[in-house]
């Protein structure tokens, strides 16, 4: 009798073992759900896809040539950077601050969601959105503005934009851990737009006061923009100090988020 | 129903504090397969904290919490539970079917989507975005998410809030079906009639402690009071002075009173007013038992606070 019941028990526990395939499936489902929910959310799609595209069309293409022959090329890098900032800041930061407040994160933590699926899902979504905005801008630049890009430059810009989304995911994660509730969108916008401006994404930094140029060194978008400019053939600096700066920013953001997470759960 | 087997979840001497406030104070509980366990208590009694610890969302400051013999923070343990929380804003733009597939993907051997949808009564909603559903429909979807993983233990926090009568009845039917399959259920609810109708075992908490634990009948039996209602010229003020009357009040033209000696009170009422009519005597329900128990729990603490 005992033998029978223990056999039943072990059969039951065997069926509870989660195969690696199913665990991976859970990660995939989570990433898929994240992408779908944001693709259908105009509040997210407008700042992420529409704004950079519209700005590029307006300033890069329609009145771009008035700013000199290199304007479409210069702004392809700048608006690319602008575009890949928002998936991390909004999809990660604002969403996390809301979901910590509205019970969704609590539910997910109570459910047997694999650890990391929540964060990884948001990272995948951010990179996916960055890829889409990057494609749109490159298509507009080459087909409409006739910017000449070599395949290597195109691939380089694409890679810069995808990896460039990551520091903003880290920043979003940190902001999402610091801010809670419906104040999220307002606060993130207050950081997002001035940070883009001060990093020289809309006006070249050389036209700005020295103080702004100094502050820009402390802002991640500035460094990403410098990398992107070099990739499209307009930069003068070495790439690696900027890449190192972006990695350092990410590490600091992650450390603050992790510390906050340990303290407050 | 088999409650003699080993418990599937338990708390032993659990204490949980938030700052100076002791939310749970030396709690012992056991949960069994095939049993609906209702956790009742006034706001702030420690129900949510208890559930949070069982779900691994909070750690006890002292004592042990076990879920299937494991720490509830272990994923292995939580793969055997389903959860429906009181307030969880699910992603509004996802469709019901997508939410079901996502949640089912967390489990090793989930129910298939059709079975889940039929059980929870959401089969006609699968293609609808979550945001387009009514409050009651959203609750049904949350219930579907709770049961889609074929859990052995189901946590339902105020599951029928916002549901109409029919939806509530359907959820009760589904719950009874799951319990017949051997699922254990932890239910917190403000609807005492819901606990009365469903629960095999009821635990009343107040101030972080268990006041009473047992079947609904056990609980009612702890309260000897009966309710008496009638139409009479006698007024509450007068009747309240009788030694056997616990409490009396006027309800319009009716007199309402509670007593632990209904027979003698009724005799005295009839003697005092020969015209008395519409006499009703009722045993106290779970609601009275609950009120009585929790009031008794509040009273001595008030006294000690004043003394201190």
Interface residues (C-beta under 8 A of the other chain):
Chain A: X15 X16 X17 X18 X19 X22 X25 X26 X28 X29 X30 X32 X33 X36 X37 X38 X40 X41 X98 X99 X102 X103 X104 X106 X107 X109 X110 X111 X112 X113 X114 X115 X265
Chain B: X55 X56 X57 X58 X75 X76 X78 X79 X80 X81 X83 X85 X86 X87 X88 X89 X90 X91 X92 X93 X94 X98 X99 X101 X102 X103 X105 X106 X107 X108 X109 X129 X149 X155
